[in-house]
């Protein structure tokens, strides 16, 4: 064991602890210094990049910016001498309008330009752009953090020149073509400065008073002309519809008349057929009666007797019927007796007739 080891082993806490007030004060000052150093410098050594931003780390002492390694979302320990420039991930809006925009959007004046006919026009335009993470180093290298001011200047110039490619009337008659022209100009202007034009909206158009009044009159006349054309087309279609309806009504009347005639013929034919069959049945019944029913002398009934027999059969089905003989001139007495004998069952048939007394 060496001398140094003996010294370490022999040293006690009382020998290390400060014994004088001066030593005690020095120890307290050193402790406070290191405590304050830890509290202040360790937190500032961390850099936070939120999920809505990209970042470029920078040395705050030398001013050097790391352009090759953009920082994504997260916390980074780079030392208290480091910082970061943040760039937005989300869509950013540039609006040229006299109206006050939403929070976070610069309030810019209306976009001024001239159409291809030389008319002075005032446009309300909104543009959305997006930055790429791979391009933020180049953006900072060329424009530092003033990139949006440069974008505004370039867009104002490019969109004003794009107005020269269309007549202002096309904004009403061919809105999509006008917005496509301005969107193409926006793409070219922002691509030069490493940004992407996500969208463009043309939502307000104004002219000088004399041009605007003339344009309104022209549009009103064109609208009136279209209205008359549509009214004419409506009249033609309605007339054609009436012709079709008249044809359908005529066909309906003819079909109903034909159906009524067919119904009448069917009903009358059925009635005639039923009456014919009823008469045939009566004829067959009378023929059967004439052959089957015979008088006492085994002779068949003649026509008059058959008619009289039918009358008696008909009377036999009635509950209370009286016959009144008014005299010999109307009915011979001997003839009445014969009728009575026939009615009392003097016939030789298997089914006797019902007897009805003749008064």
Legacy VTK file of the C-alpha trace (Angstrom):
# vtk DataFile Version 3.0
C-alpha trace
ASCII
DATASET POLYDATA
POINTS 359 float
0.000 0.000 0.000
1.400 3.342 -1.077
1.604 6.657 0.676
-1.379 8.117 -1.186
-3.571 5.208 -0.167
-2.589 5.744 3.446
-3.475 9.384 3.179
-6.899 8.633 1.697
-7.636 6.100 4.380
-6.471 8.316 7.142
-8.526 11.353 5.970
-11.760 11.881 7.918
-14.929 13.942 7.341
-13.914 16.421 9.987
-10.679 17.132 8.174
-12.488 17.745 4.813
-15.376 19.872 6.148
-14.704 23.628 6.309
-13.745 24.719 9.761
-13.498 28.475 9.385
-16.298 30.929 8.380
-14.378 31.868 5.257
-14.181 28.276 4.068
-17.852 27.780 4.843
-18.781 30.870 2.785
-16.714 29.692 -0.175
-18.338 26.260 -0.148
-21.831 27.797 -0.037
-21.053 30.123 -2.950
-19.720 27.255 -5.066
-22.796 25.134 -4.355
-25.160 27.954 -5.258
-23.208 28.680 -8.434
-23.350 25.097 -9.665
-27.011 24.789 -8.707
-27.947 27.945 -10.660
-25.813 26.784 -13.575
-27.626 23.463 -13.738
-31.080 25.048 -13.376
-30.511 27.685 -16.073
-28.352 26.067 -18.695
-29.614 22.481 -18.868
-33.215 23.430 -19.908
-32.016 25.898 -22.511
-29.823 23.175 -23.991
-32.990 21.404 -25.302
-34.696 22.504 -28.535
-38.329 21.548 -29.188
-39.806 21.294 -32.679
-43.610 21.010 -32.596
-45.641 18.838 -34.926
-46.674 21.921 -36.941
-43.127 22.923 -37.879
-39.817 21.935 -39.397
-36.618 23.293 -37.896
-33.048 24.282 -38.747
-30.533 24.182 -35.900
-28.193 27.157 -35.478
-25.211 28.105 -33.331
-26.222 31.296 -31.553
-22.619 32.226 -30.866
-21.113 31.758 -34.323
-24.368 32.210 -36.281
-23.809 29.049 -38.333
-27.025 27.311 -39.490
-27.175 23.597 -40.343
-28.869 23.713 -43.764
-28.403 20.034 -44.607
-30.218 18.373 -41.703
-33.728 19.760 -41.136
-35.228 18.885 -37.766
-38.555 17.062 -37.590
-41.016 16.961 -34.707
-39.360 16.222 -31.345
-36.964 17.486 -28.649
-33.219 17.774 -29.284
-30.324 18.321 -26.847
-27.933 20.563 -28.767
-26.412 22.644 -25.984
-27.257 25.989 -24.480
-25.395 27.770 -27.276
-27.772 26.295 -29.945
-31.131 27.489 -31.299
-33.548 26.690 -34.144
-35.408 28.462 -36.941
-38.907 27.038 -37.396
-40.797 26.698 -40.672
-44.535 25.791 -40.870
-45.655 22.358 -42.056
-49.305 23.365 -42.544
-50.869 25.302 -45.413
-50.193 29.031 -45.326
-52.504 31.633 -46.875
-51.751 34.824 -48.742
-54.848 36.930 -49.381
-55.112 39.979 -51.624
-58.270 41.744 -50.485
-59.588 44.869 -48.808
-61.376 42.723 -46.229
-59.675 41.834 -42.974
-58.395 38.246 -43.137
-58.350 35.655 -40.363
-55.647 35.525 -37.723
-52.201 34.548 -38.970
-52.734 35.951 -42.490
-51.162 39.208 -43.589
-53.615 41.987 -44.460
-52.714 42.933 -48.025
-54.345 45.293 -50.499
-56.503 44.148 -53.386
-54.766 42.751 -56.484
-54.719 45.258 -59.343
-54.292 44.423 -63.012
-55.591 44.878 -66.561
-57.369 42.329 -68.713
-56.458 41.667 -72.333
-58.782 44.503 -73.433
-56.922 46.969 -71.219
-59.674 47.432 -68.614
-58.532 48.154 -65.071
-59.690 45.352 -62.764
-59.501 44.755 -59.020
-59.418 41.133 -57.860
-59.887 39.473 -54.473
-57.628 36.421 -54.525
-56.606 33.873 -51.894
-53.557 31.635 -52.367
-52.520 28.643 -50.229
-48.919 27.438 -50.334
-46.877 24.774 -48.565
-43.175 24.425 -47.737
-41.252 21.185 -48.224
-38.932 19.823 -45.536
-36.246 19.079 -48.103
-36.291 22.697 -49.302
-36.213 24.631 -46.019
-32.414 24.778 -46.031
-32.409 26.298 -49.503
-35.220 28.686 -48.510
-33.223 29.958 -45.524
-30.063 30.202 -47.596
-31.712 32.415 -50.208
-34.343 34.329 -48.228
-33.605 33.792 -44.518
-36.947 33.979 -42.673
-38.451 36.659 -44.939
-39.627 34.127 -47.526
-43.337 35.070 -47.255
-42.659 38.707 -48.105
-40.844 37.561 -51.245
-43.710 35.194 -52.088
-46.182 38.086 -51.777
-44.133 40.260 -54.093
-43.719 37.501 -56.696
-47.388 36.505 -56.593
-48.602 40.077 -56.974
-46.426 40.497 -60.059
-47.255 37.078 -61.595
-51.022 37.294 -61.023
-51.213 40.853 -62.337
-49.510 39.715 -65.543
-51.811 36.678 -65.766
-54.800 39.027 -66.007
-53.550 40.034 -69.476
-54.445 36.577 -70.845
-58.237 36.782 -70.443
-61.075 39.255 -70.833
-62.845 40.185 -67.638
-66.159 38.906 -69.023
-64.622 35.410 -69.039
-64.597 35.497 -65.254
-68.416 35.114 -65.382
-68.745 33.045 -68.529
-65.733 30.743 -68.047
-64.694 30.942 -64.413
-62.757 27.663 -64.350
-60.562 28.667 -67.290
-59.717 31.989 -65.607
-58.793 30.308 -62.326
-56.675 27.753 -64.223
-54.688 30.569 -65.857
-54.060 32.240 -62.500
-53.264 28.911 -60.799
-50.620 28.181 -63.450
-49.028 31.589 -62.830
-49.041 30.877 -59.087
-47.329 27.491 -59.623
-44.538 29.050 -61.676
-43.995 31.965 -59.272
-43.702 29.824 -56.126
-41.741 26.986 -57.719
-38.813 29.373 -58.279
-38.634 29.888 -54.516
-39.018 26.235 -53.427
-42.707 26.315 -52.433
-45.795 24.555 -53.753
-48.982 26.418 -54.737
-51.664 24.227 -53.170
-54.718 26.229 -54.262
-56.040 29.553 -55.578
-59.513 31.098 -55.221
-60.773 34.079 -57.192
-63.719 35.283 -55.107
-64.101 38.980 -55.939
-63.985 41.065 -59.138
-64.481 44.804 -59.503
-64.002 47.204 -62.406
-64.119 50.918 -62.857
-67.671 52.209 -62.631
-68.242 52.881 -66.358
-66.919 49.459 -67.417
-68.787 47.686 -64.678
-72.099 49.307 -65.667
-71.563 48.404 -69.328
-70.643 44.839 -68.380
-73.723 44.507 -66.196
-75.964 45.703 -69.033
-74.348 43.233 -71.425
-74.786 40.351 -69.011
-78.408 41.345 -68.349
-79.160 41.351 -72.094
-77.517 37.973 -72.537
-79.470 36.617 -69.617
-82.709 37.967 -71.076
-81.869 36.359 -74.414
-81.241 33.006 -72.736
-84.492 33.392 -70.824
-86.468 33.947 -74.040
-84.786 30.977 -75.694
-85.647 28.769 -72.758
-89.220 30.095 -72.754
-89.519 29.270 -76.468
-88.166 25.791 -75.853
-90.625 25.400 -72.995
-93.528 26.385 -75.270
-92.456 23.901 -77.952
-92.143 21.099 -75.430
-95.530 21.930 -73.920
-97.169 21.935 -77.390
-95.624 18.550 -78.169
-96.858 17.274 -74.849
-100.392 18.484 -75.576
-100.329 16.674 -78.939
-99.311 13.452 -77.205
-102.004 13.927 -74.583
-104.654 14.501 -77.260
-103.562 11.319 -79.027
-103.731 9.386 -75.751
-107.172 10.815 -74.971
-108.434 9.847 -78.467
-107.078 6.345 -78.091
-108.631 6.128 -74.643
-112.060 7.183 -76.009
-111.871 4.666 -78.865
-110.831 1.874 -76.520
-113.589 2.706 -74.031
-116.238 2.825 -76.822
-115.021 -0.463 -78.252
-115.076 -2.014 -74.789
-118.609 -0.733 -74.153
-119.791 -2.157 -77.502
-118.155 -5.504 -76.766
-119.741 -5.562 -73.325
-123.207 -4.824 -74.758
-122.842 -7.520 -77.411
-121.656 -10.065 -74.853
-124.531 -9.287 -72.496
-127.185 -9.366 -75.224
-125.758 -12.532 -76.690
-125.787 -14.148 -73.255
-129.395 -13.038 -72.668
-130.497 -14.344 -76.069
-128.684 -17.632 -75.518
-130.232 -17.986 -72.051
-133.709 -17.210 -73.371
-133.242 -19.650 -76.222
-132.116 -22.375 -73.833
-135.034 -21.589 -71.522
-137.495 -21.865 -74.425
-135.820 -25.088 -75.555
-136.109 -26.457 -72.036
-139.799 -25.536 -71.932
-140.369 -27.127 -75.302
-138.591 -30.299 -74.207
-140.576 -30.311 -70.946
-143.885 -29.951 -72.822
-142.878 -32.704 -75.199
-142.061 -34.975 -72.262
-145.414 -34.108 -70.633
-147.279 -34.677 -73.881
-145.719 -38.127 -74.283
-145.963 -39.166 -70.640
-149.302 -37.734 -69.494
-152.363 -39.378 -71.102
-156.077 -39.071 -70.586
-158.378 -41.892 -69.430
-158.961 -43.056 -72.910
-155.167 -43.465 -73.297
-155.034 -40.718 -75.774
-152.419 -37.989 -75.840
-153.373 -34.419 -75.104
-153.923 -32.160 -77.966
-152.634 -28.613 -78.116
-155.565 -27.064 -76.285
-155.434 -29.684 -73.534
-151.684 -29.226 -73.228
-152.132 -25.514 -72.797
-154.842 -26.115 -70.226
-152.549 -28.566 -68.443
-149.832 -25.952 -68.268
-152.246 -23.524 -66.718
-153.269 -26.066 -64.076
-149.654 -26.849 -63.265
-148.936 -23.163 -62.944
-151.953 -22.709 -60.676
-150.939 -25.694 -58.555
-147.803 -23.818 -57.491
-149.825 -20.907 -56.127
-151.082 -21.002 -52.546
-154.453 -19.243 -52.886
-155.946 -18.763 -56.302
-159.638 -18.732 -57.232
-161.286 -19.147 -60.604
-164.662 -17.612 -61.251
-166.821 -18.975 -64.053
-169.121 -16.238 -65.241
-171.537 -18.389 -67.253
-172.005 -21.133 -69.786
-171.167 -18.747 -72.488
-167.661 -18.380 -71.095
-167.022 -22.011 -70.165
-169.141 -25.034 -70.922
-170.183 -27.009 -67.844
-169.185 -30.353 -69.293
-165.877 -28.842 -70.253
-165.392 -27.650 -66.678
-166.040 -31.122 -65.352
-163.465 -32.557 -67.694
-160.934 -30.063 -66.480
-161.783 -30.924 -62.898
-161.432 -34.634 -63.554
-158.070 -34.058 -65.129
-157.036 -31.934 -62.132
-158.249 -34.639 -59.619
-155.791 -37.224 -60.886
-157.573 -38.919 -63.710
-154.308 -38.919 -65.655
-152.210 -42.013 -65.916
-148.821 -40.419 -65.293
-146.413 -41.409 -62.558
-146.524 -37.925 -60.975
-150.158 -36.923 -60.159
-151.122 -33.327 -60.622
-152.019 -31.141 -57.760
-155.751 -30.657 -57.488
-157.075 -27.200 -57.696
-160.801 -26.794 -57.250
-162.516 -24.862 -59.963
-165.172 -22.532 -58.690
LINES 1 360
359 0 1 2 3 4 5 6 7 8 9 10 11 12 13 14 15 16 17 18 19 20 21 22 23 24 25 26 27 28 29 30 31 32 33 34 35 36 37 38 39 40 41 42 43 44 45 46 47 48 49 50 51 52 53 54 55 56 57 58 59 60 61 62 63 64 65 66 67 68 69 70 71 72 73 74 75 76 77 78 79 80 81 82 83 84 85 86 87 88 89 90 91 92 93 94 95 96 97 98 99 100 101 102 103 104 105 106 107 108 109 110 111 112 113 114 115 116 117 118 119 120 121 122 123 124 125 126 127 128 129 130 131 132 133 134 135 136 137 138 139 140 141 142 143 144 145 146 147 148 149 150 151 152 153 154 155 156 157 158 159 160 161 162 163 164 165 166 167 168 169 170 171 172 173 174 175 176 177 178 179 180 181 182 183 184 185 186 187 188 189 190 191 192 193 194 195 196 197 198 199 200 201 202 203 204 205 206 207 208 209 210 211 212 213 214 215 216 217 218 219 220 221 222 223 224 225 226 227 228 229 230 231 232 233 234 235 236 237 238 239 240 241 242 243 244 245 246 247 248 249 250 251 252 253 254 255 256 257 258 259 260 261 262 263 264 265 266 267 268 269 270 271 272 273 274 275 276 277 278 279 280 281 282 283 284 285 286 287 288 289 290 291 292 293 294 295 296 297 298 299 300 301 302 303 304 305 306 307 308 309 310 311 312 313 314 315 316 317 318 319 320 321 322 323 324 325 326 327 328 329 330 331 332 333 334 335 336 337 338 339 340 341 342 343 344 345 346 347 348 349 350 351 352 353 354 355 356 357 358
